[in-house]
Amino acid sequence: MEVSDGLLLQVNNGEQWCNRWKHPNDDSDRSTSPSVLRCVASTWKEGLLNRKRPFVGRCCHSCTPQSWERLFNTSIPSLGLRNVIYINETHTRQRGWLARRLSYVLFVMERDVNKDMFTRNVVDNVLNNSRVESSIVKVATDLDGAVSQPGQEQKAVSKVKQKARAFLQEMVANISPAFIRLTGWVLLRLFNGFFWSIQIHKGQLEMVKKAATEQNVPMVFLPVHKSHIDYLLITLILFCHNIKAPHIAAGNNLSIPILSTLIRKLGGFFIRRKMEETGDGKKDILYRSLLQAYTEELLRQQQFLEVYLEGTRSRSGKPSTARAGMLSIVVDALCTGAIADVLVVPVGISYDRIIEGNYNSEQLGKPKKNESLWGIACGVFRMLRKNYGCVRVDFNQPFSLKEYLDSQRSRHIPPPVSLEHNLMPSIISAQPDAQLFEGQEEEEQLNRELPDDILRRQLINNLAKHVLFTANKSSAIMSTHIVACLLLYRHRQGVVLSKLVEDFFNMKEEILSRDFDLGFSGNSEDVVMRALHLLGNCVNVTSSANRNGEFTIAPSQTVPALFELNFYSNGLFHVFIPDAIIACSILRDSSARQPVLSHFLINEVAVAPPCQTIYQVFHDAVTRLIQYGVLYVAEEDQEELSPSPTEEPWPKKFPEPLSWRSDEEDEDSDFGEEQRDRYLKVSVSAEHQEFFVFLQRLVSPRAGGV
């Protein structure tokens, strides 16, 4: 893979610390010894070492086929990665000794940012919006005694209008190009102090920049939310690539004196966490109408938005459930004709280590501490004394919201499958795929009978889930994610360094083979030792005299350490979740449990986007496990039907996909020979059994007694 404009991983930093741990006779990746992940996929991995990394971030071909073709060309994937915080004279228009010394200043001054890019007369335009005027009159009418005397109604309207103006003054952003430049320079210097690199794919940014300059429509960035740094990262990266700074929807918990002014100058606008209710429990129609009108005005003036669908930072390392409130306002603005179209850009963000350190206190049930200026200042001071490894930000291919909505209206939208529906196969021994994935005519009839409001809500929820699934899928897997996962679910009792490096290497190759990208590069042993250093007190490292001086690494058994390791291991949970559900279903000896498990895990991680059936995902997972040799097809009185390279694929060995014979079927057959039941069995190989147990462990803490 091409790497330019800085290194992905600065392997010279802390070299002395790394060399302390190296085995004297082993300086290369261990790829020859047997290993679980290497054995189960050896037939897929022969040419993997020399292949390019997958290009992630394409939009959904099923939902937005036109957007799939737009903005993309075959040269995009080959543009490679860039370290955003690495700046030298080649990034400026100047050359020479002085340019090298002042490269950061010159780079910032040459960025294209000016006042004409941003909003004008927003407050007045919002107050004159017809929806806001109607809300003001309604609120004024509802005031006690507002119309009891002649002439009082106009005073009440004026009073409510002043209140609305005050709400807007607290809400709206006030972007300052000069402050963006200053902040850009400060962040570039600061981030160089506590991050090794901030990686972006130049091809992804090329598509975003092309959309921003060539298509005369607003864009909405929808990132995953893992840290407070997310706000600054997106703005900094866009600023460095001459893309207009977005208006950022921030929670009003960050509306702190001094800090709130700085946030507004960078594009932040503050919204309530719970916007639907007033202090007396009634719906605050005035605030809602102001937020809708303000968002609509930003889009009408072709401003860019940045909205966090999760609403709050993830405390588990996995995306939280999508909240579609702000997204529904964008959809309504498009549907009412206020704007012609919107480009949606899901954004994946991955950290080696988050700057907040951990969320152990909240995981243990302690209340969240409110943000304060003093707390933020102390946090910045702590950050300056530590290093947080690498960051990877992936901008997905922009897609047309109008095209997405049109495609959804032209197809049926299946209603959410209830838990009772999922449990029915277990209760009546029915065939689950017939229950879950057929009957589209009935669903279409149901769609025609549902009220428009319910269909609208369902469509917006599906859009939010789809975007969050896409952003999470494009998020790079970091070295700390892999090391934490291996220590928690494969080597809970400890492992020697050489074995950990071997398993790390093979899991890295397995992740690449599934078309997920990595947020690191370099020699596996160096990367593992850096990950262990970043995980800090979560791991215990001891020297073992009877193992040729090798180090033994084990996860710390304290509850906070296990919570923190689980947080980072969840960064790759979505990579293996379909296989893990299959493994647990077979463990429970009932494939009907697959949809049940997926229902209970729906708040843990999305198994599939709304446009794809669960059956498709499980079908692919079973196919993959059979190709790896972990599962094989067998039938009564026959030991194995595992396919050889010349045999037909496993689904053709079944009368129909994932089907089995019902007890009610007639035992007599018109065919020449009696049909025998066929089964999926787990390979008896020790390596395959170990991999299967690893998959089960991934889900077992979450599935509980399912």
SULUR-V229248 format. One line per field, one symbol per residue. ss: DSSP state (H for helix, E for strand, C for the rest). phi: phi as a letter, one per 20 degrees, with the letter a starting at -180 (. if undefined). psi: psi as a letter, one per 30 degrees, with the letter a starting at -180 (. if undefined). Layout:
# SULUR-V229248
ss=???
phi=???
psi=???
This chain:
# SULUR-V229248
ss=CCEECCCCCCCCCCHHHHHCCCCCCCCCCCCCCCCHHHHHCHHHHCCCCCCCCCCCCCCCCCCCHHHHHCCCCCCCHHHCEEECCCCCHHHCCCCCHHHHHCHHHHHHHCCCCCHHHCCCCHHHHHHCCHHHHHHHHHHHHHCCCCCCCCCHHHHHHHHHHHHHHHHHHHHCCCCCHHHHHHHHHHHHHHHHHHCCEEEEEHHHHHHHHHHHHHCCCEEEEEECCCCCHHHHHHHHHHHHCCCCCCEEEEEHHHCCCCHHHHHHHCCEEEECCCCCECCCCCECHHHHHHHHHHHHHHHHCCCCEECCCCCCCCCCCCCCCCCCHHHHHHHHHHHCCCCCCEEEEEEEEEECCCCCCCCHHHHCCCCCCCCCHHHHHHHHHHHHCCCCCEEEEEECCCEEHHHHHHHHHCCCCCCCCCHHHHHHHHHHCCCHHHHHHCCHHHHHHHHHHCCHHHHHHHHHHHHHHHHHHHHHHHCCECHHHHHHHHHHHCCCCCEEHHHHHHHHHHHHHHHHHCCCCECCCCCHHHHHHHHHHHHHHHEEEEECHHHCCCEEEEECCCHHHHHHHHHHHHHHHHHHHHHHHHHHHHHCCCCCHHHHHHHHCCCCCCCCCCCCCHHHHHHHHHHHHHHHCCEEEEECCECCCCCCCCCCCHHHHCCCCCCCCCCCCCCCCCCCCCCCCEEEEECCCHHHHHHHHHHHHHHHHHHCCC
phi=.fccloefcffefmfffffgefffdbdcfecdffbgffffcffedgdffeefffedofffffecfffgefmdbfegfefmdcefeeccffededcofffffdgffffffefebbfffdfclffffffeffffffffffffffffmfdfcfnfffffffffffffffgfffefecfdgffffffgfffffffffccfacecefffffffffffeedecfccecefccbffggfffffffffdldgfeedfdfffeedgmfffffffeofcdcffceecefenefeffffffffffffffffeleedccdffnbffedndffffdegffffffffffenfcfacedcfceccdfbfffnadfgffenffffffbffffffffffffeccdmdcccdefffcffffffffffecfdffgffffffeggfedleeffffeddmfffffffgfeffgfffffffffffffffffffffeffeeffffffffffdccfeobfgfffffffgffgfffffemdeddbbofgffffffffffflffcddcedfeclmfeddbffefffffffffgffffdgffdfffffgffffgembffegffffffefeeaffbfgecefggffgfffgfffffnfdbeccgmcfbcffegeeffgfffdgbgldbfefeffffceefcffdfdcecegegffffffffgffffegfeflef
psi=kkklhlkejjffkgeeeefefkkfgjglkjgflklefeefgefffegefglllkjlgklkeeeieeeefkfklffefffalkjegjkaffglfllleeeeegeeeeeeffkjkleffalkheeeeefgkeeeeeeeeeeeefkkgegfkkffeeeeeeeeeeeeeeeeefellikjeeeeeeeeeeeeeeefegkeljklkeeefeeeeeeeefkhllkjkilljflffeeeeeeeeeefghkkklkkjkkffgikkeeeeeeeffgkkklkejffkafgflkifeeeeeeeeeeeeeeeghlkljkjffelkkffflklkkjgeeeeeeeeeeffgelelkkkjkkkkkkekkffdlheeefggkkkkkkleeeeeeeeeeefglkgblkkkjjlkklkeeeeeeeefflkjklkkleeeefeefeghljefeeegaheeeeeeeeffkleeeeeeeeeeeeeeeeeeeeeefkkkleeeeeeeeeefehfglkleeeeeeeeeeeeeeeefghklkglllkeeeeeeeeeeefbffkkklkjfghhglkkkkkkgleeeeeeeeeefffgefegeeeeeeeeeeefhjfffefeeeefgefekkellffkleeeeeeeeeeeeeefgellkllkgkekhkklfflllefffkelkhllklffkkfkkflelkkkkklklkkfkeeeeeeeeeeefeeefefbg.
